[in-house]
């Protein structure tokens, strides 16, 4: 069975035209795509076979809530808004 899986993955990697393609690279892509589309850390952990804490540690930077906070902060800095008066809740 492992031989079939290895051959299948090799064919997928070759067809992808991704330089130095390997399973870990696609795992990372899957995790970031899932989080970017609204999956919870728990959902991604179930799919990847990790704990939510590990997923949060490695992929939290890809969550939409975090990106929204960064975008808001950058907008306030860019416009000169007094950001200390804004709601700074951690999500």
ABEGO torsion letter per residue (X at the ends): XAAAAAAAAAAAAAAAGBBGBBAAAAAAAAAAAAAAAGBBAAAAAAAAGBBAAAAAAAAAAABAAAAAAAAAAAAAAAAGBBAAABBABBX
